[in-house]
Amino acid sequence: MRDVLEQAPNRSTAEAHMRADPNRTFAVFLGVGDYETQKLDIVGYRESDFHAYTDETMPDVTGQAYIKGIRAAIVANVRTEFFSNFHLI
C-alpha cells in the first residue's frame, strides 16, 4: 500500500494498482489525490472489494451531507506561511 501511494504518478494509477491487488486484507478508507488533476478520491479498500468515491459520492456511503464550498472555506482559513510547502486539493 505504501509503495503504491508514494510511487504512483497519479491517482488513477494508484487506484488501478489497489483495485488489482488480490491480497487486500484490511478495511480502510484512504485519500488518494494527485497534483496533476488537483482531485482527491476517497478509496474504500477491503478484502472483499475496492471502491473509489469522490467528495460528492461519499455521502451515499457515510450518510453525511455534502458540504458545498468546503474546499474554498478551508483554503481561505489556512495560514499561508505555515502551509507554503503543501498543495491543497
N, CA and C of each residue as an Amber inpcrd file, in Angstrom:
protein
   267
   0.8200000  -1.1790000   0.0000000   0.0000000   0.0000000   0.0000000
   0.8740000   1.2560000   0.0000000   1.8510000   1.3160000   0.8830000
   2.7050000   2.4980000   0.9720000   3.4440000   2.7370000  -0.3440000
   3.9840000   1.6800000  -0.9440000   4.6990000   1.8340000  -2.2060000
   3.8030000   2.4070000  -3.2900000   2.5820000   1.9210000  -3.3580000
   1.6430000   2.4180000  -4.3720000   1.3750000   3.9000000  -4.1590000
   1.0660000   4.2810000  -2.9280000   0.7310000   5.6690000  -2.6490000
   1.9160000   6.6090000  -2.8470000   3.1200000   6.1500000  -2.5790000
   4.2940000   7.0050000  -2.7280000   4.8170000   7.0580000  -4.1580000
   4.6790000   5.9680000  -4.9050000   5.3510000   5.8900000  -6.1920000
   4.4450000   6.0050000  -7.4120000   3.1490000   5.8710000  -7.2430000
   2.2600000   6.0020000  -8.4000000   2.3030000   7.4510000  -8.8950000
   2.3650000   7.6570000 -10.2050000   2.4820000   9.0180000 -10.7420000
   1.2020000   9.8420000 -10.6210000   0.0630000   9.1860000 -10.4580000
  -1.2010000   9.8990000 -10.3200000  -2.2290000   9.0070000  -9.6260000
  -3.3750000   9.5870000  -9.3070000  -4.3530000   8.8310000  -8.5250000
  -4.9710000   7.6860000  -9.3010000  -5.1570000   7.8260000 -10.5990000
  -5.7620000   6.7300000 -11.3670000  -4.8480000   5.5050000 -11.4100000
  -3.5430000   5.7160000 -11.4950000  -2.5920000   4.6010000 -11.4640000
  -2.5930000   3.9370000 -10.0850000  -2.5900000   4.7460000  -9.0300000
  -2.6260000   4.1950000  -7.6710000  -3.8900000   3.3660000  -7.4590000
  -5.0230000   3.8990000  -7.9120000  -6.2850000   3.1780000  -7.7490000
  -6.3000000   1.8900000  -8.5700000  -5.7220000   1.9120000  -9.7510000
  -5.6630000   0.6990000 -10.5810000  -4.8520000  -0.3920000  -9.8900000
  -3.7390000  -0.0220000  -9.2660000  -2.9250000  -0.9960000  -8.5340000
  -3.6960000  -1.5640000  -7.3450000  -4.3690000  -0.6960000  -6.6010000
  -5.1240000  -1.1640000  -5.4380000  -6.3050000  -2.0400000  -5.8500000
  -6.9540000  -1.6750000  -6.9410000  -8.0990000  -2.4470000  -7.4340000
  -7.6500000  -3.8500000  -7.8640000  -6.4690000  -3.9520000  -8.4590000
  -5.9760000  -5.2250000  -8.9850000  -5.3310000  -6.1080000  -7.9130000
  -5.0660000  -5.5620000  -6.7380000  -4.3670000  -6.3070000  -5.6860000
  -5.2490000  -7.4290000  -5.1360000  -4.8670000  -8.6850000  -5.3500000
  -5.6770000  -9.7970000  -4.8420000  -5.4460000 -10.0820000  -3.3620000
  -4.4930000  -9.3850000  -2.7510000  -4.1230000  -9.6600000  -1.3620000
  -4.6180000  -8.6040000  -0.3790000  -5.7320000  -7.9520000  -0.7000000
  -6.2810000  -6.9830000   0.2510000  -6.7170000  -7.7320000   1.5070000
  -6.3510000  -7.2210000   2.6720000  -6.6540000  -7.9510000   3.9030000
  -7.3410000  -7.1140000   4.9710000  -7.3050000  -5.8110000   4.8880000
  -7.8790000  -4.9900000   5.9510000  -8.7460000  -3.9010000   5.3440000
  -9.6990000  -3.4210000   6.1100000 -10.6260000  -2.4070000   5.6250000
 -10.2100000  -1.0250000   6.1090000  -9.9850000  -0.1160000   5.1670000
  -9.6310000   1.2670000   5.4900000 -10.2190000   2.1950000   4.4280000
 -10.3560000   3.4420000   4.8010000 -10.6150000   4.4990000   3.8350000
  -9.3170000   5.2740000   3.6820000  -8.8970000   5.5140000   2.4490000
  -7.6790000   6.2660000   2.1620000  -8.0160000   7.4300000   1.2410000
  -7.3320000   8.5380000   1.4260000  -7.4410000   9.6460000   0.4960000
  -6.3440000   9.5270000  -0.5410000  -6.7240000   9.4910000  -1.8080000
  -5.7540000   9.3640000  -2.8920000  -5.9440000  10.5560000  -3.8280000
  -4.9380000  11.4050000  -3.8950000  -5.0220000  12.5820000  -4.7530000
  -3.7560000  12.7550000  -5.5510000  -3.7720000  13.7050000  -6.4690000
  -2.5610000  13.9950000  -7.2200000  -2.4900000  15.4660000  -7.5900000
  -1.2760000  15.8900000  -7.8200000  -1.0140000  17.2810000  -8.1780000
  -1.5320000  17.5900000  -9.5780000  -1.4050000  16.6190000 -10.4600000
  -1.7720000  16.7890000 -11.8690000  -3.2200000  17.2490000 -12.0520000
  -4.1530000  16.5930000 -11.3710000  -5.5720000  16.9190000 -11.5500000
  -6.1350000  17.7760000 -10.4300000  -5.4080000  17.8670000  -9.3190000
  -5.8930000  18.5820000  -8.1370000  -7.2220000  18.0090000  -7.6480000
  -7.3740000  16.6900000  -7.7700000  -8.5780000  15.9890000  -7.3270000
  -8.2050000  14.9960000  -6.2330000  -9.1640000  14.6650000  -5.3920000
  -8.9800000  13.6890000  -4.3290000 -10.1110000  12.6900000  -4.3750000
  -9.7720000  11.4130000  -4.3340000 -10.7630000  10.3540000  -4.2140000
 -10.6270000   9.7300000  -2.8340000 -11.7410000   9.2990000  -2.2900000
 -11.7440000   8.5520000  -1.0450000 -11.8890000   7.0920000  -1.4440000
 -10.8920000   6.2960000  -1.1050000 -10.8490000   4.9110000  -1.5380000
 -11.2960000   4.0070000  -0.3950000 -12.3070000   3.1940000  -0.6500000
 -12.7290000   2.1640000   0.2910000 -12.0170000   0.8760000  -0.0890000
 -11.0880000   0.4580000   0.7360000 -10.1990000  -0.6550000   0.4290000
 -10.4290000  -1.7290000   1.4830000 -10.9220000  -2.8980000   1.0600000
 -11.1180000  -4.0000000   2.0000000 -10.9580000  -5.3320000   1.2740000
 -10.9080000  -6.3950000   2.0280000 -10.6280000  -7.7050000   1.4550000
 -11.5930000  -8.0610000   0.3250000 -12.8590000  -7.8270000   0.5290000
 -13.8590000  -8.2810000  -0.4450000 -13.9970000  -7.3960000  -1.6760000
 -13.6530000  -6.1220000  -1.5730000 -13.8320000  -5.2470000  -2.7330000
 -13.0580000  -3.9360000  -2.5840000 -13.1860000  -3.1140000  -3.6040000
 -12.4910000  -1.8260000  -3.6830000 -13.4390000  -0.8400000  -4.3660000
 -13.5820000   0.3530000  -3.7950000 -14.3990000   1.4000000  -4.4160000
 -13.6760000   2.7380000  -4.2800000 -13.7330000   3.5330000  -5.3290000
 -13.2060000   4.8970000  -5.2730000 -14.3970000   5.8490000  -5.2990000
 -14.4640000   6.7200000  -4.2980000 -15.5470000   7.6890000  -4.1740000
 -14.9900000   9.0980000  -4.3460000 -15.8440000  10.0110000  -4.7240000
 -15.4690000  11.4280000  -4.7610000 -16.0970000  12.1060000  -3.5470000
 -15.7820000  13.3740000  -3.3570000 -16.4030000  14.0890000  -2.2440000
 -17.9110000  14.1970000  -2.4190000 -18.3930000  14.0540000  -3.6340000
 -19.8350000  14.1280000  -3.8730000 -20.5250000  12.7740000  -3.7360000
 -19.8280000  11.6650000  -3.9820000 -20.4520000  10.3510000  -3.8600000
 -20.2430000   9.7200000  -2.4920000 -19.3040000  10.2120000  -1.7210000
 -19.0440000   9.6390000  -0.3930000 -20.2400000   9.7690000   0.5500000
 -21.0240000  10.8510000   0.5040000 -22.1890000  10.9190000   1.3980000
 -23.1540000   9.7420000   1.2410000 -23.1910000   9.1160000   0.0740000
 -24.0380000   7.9400000  -0.0990000 -23.5790000   6.8010000   0.8070000
 -22.3040000   6.7680000   1.1410000 -21.7310000   5.7190000   1.9730000
 -21.8520000   6.0740000   3.4500000 -21.5350000   7.2990000   3.7890000
 -21.4730000   7.7020000   5.1950000 -22.7950000   8.2290000   5.7380000
 -23.6670000   8.6740000   4.8510000 -24.9110000   9.2910000   5.3140000
 -24.7450000  10.7490000   5.7010000 -23.5290000  11.2750000   5.5890000
 -23.2650000  12.6700000   5.9110000 -23.5130000  13.5400000   4.6820000
 -24.0710000  14.6950000   4.8890000 -24.3830000  15.5930000   3.7780000
 -23.1140000  16.1660000   3.1510000 -23.1600000  16.3740000   1.8370000
 -22.0820000  17.0420000   1.1160000 -22.0870000  18.5120000   1.5110000
 -20.9300000  19.0510000   1.8270000 -20.8250000  20.4510000   2.2250000
 -20.2660000  21.2390000   1.0560000 -21.1210000  21.9260000   0.3530000
 -20.7020000  22.6940000  -0.8140000 -19.7750000  23.8310000  -0.3850000
 -18.6740000  23.9900000  -1.1210000 -17.7450000  25.0820000  -0.8690000
 -16.7740000  24.8360000   0.2680000 -16.6940000  23.6070000   0.7780000
 -15.8130000  23.3510000   1.9140000 -14.3440000  23.5600000   1.5580000
 -13.9580000  23.1860000   0.3440000 -12.5690000  23.3750000  -0.0610000
 -12.1930000  24.8490000  -0.0150000 -13.0430000  25.7020000  -0.5610000
 -12.7550000  27.1390000  -0.5710000 -12.6780000  27.6860000   0.8460000
 -13.5320000  27.2020000   1.7310000 -13.5210000  27.6660000   3.1200000
 -12.2300000  27.2540000   3.8110000 -11.7710000  26.0470000   3.5610000
 -10.5270000  25.5780000   4.1800000  -9.3420000  26.3870000   3.6580000
  -9.2850000  26.5510000   2.3530000  -8.1750000  27.3020000   1.7560000
  -8.1460000  28.7310000   2.2750000  -9.3050000  29.3530000   2.4250000
  -9.3690000  30.7320000   2.8920000  -8.8780000  30.8820000   4.3260000
  -8.9840000  29.8240000   5.1140000  -8.6120000  29.9050000   6.5190000
  -7.2430000  29.3190000   6.8450000  -6.5370000  28.8300000   5.8570000
  -5.2140000  28.2450000   6.0910000  -4.1820000  29.3550000   6.1990000
  -3.3240000  29.2240000   7.1900000  -2.2360000  30.1950000   7.3320000
  -1.1870000  29.9050000   6.2650000  -1.0770000  30.7490000   5.2780000
  -0.2260000  30.5380000   4.1210000   1.2330000  30.2940000   4.4890000
   1.7660000  31.0250000   5.4220000   3.1800000  30.8630000   5.7480000
   3.4830000  29.4860000   6.3420000   2.5440000  28.8920000   7.0600000
   2.7750000  27.5740000   7.6470000   2.6610000  26.4680000   6.6110000
   1.7060000  26.5830000   5.7040000   1.4410000  25.5370000   4.7310000
   2.0200000  25.8270000   3.3450000   3.0120000  26.6590000   3.2570000
   3.5260000  27.0800000   1.9560000   4.0940000  25.9260000   1.1380000
   4.4920000  24.8270000   1.7650000   5.0550000  23.6910000   1.0230000
   4.0140000  22.6380000   0.6700000   2.7740000  22.8420000   1.0550000
   1.7440000  21.8610000   0.7870000   0.8490000  22.3100000  -0.3580000
   0.3010000  21.3280000  -1.0850000  -0.6610000  21.6240000  -2.1480000
  -2.0140000  21.1420000  -1.6800000  -2.9290000  22.0400000  -1.4120000
  -4.2830000  21.6390000  -1.0300000  -5.0630000  21.2650000  -2.2680000
  -5.8230000  20.2150000  -2.1580000  -6.6120000  19.7630000  -3.3060000
  -8.0860000  19.8500000  -3.0170000
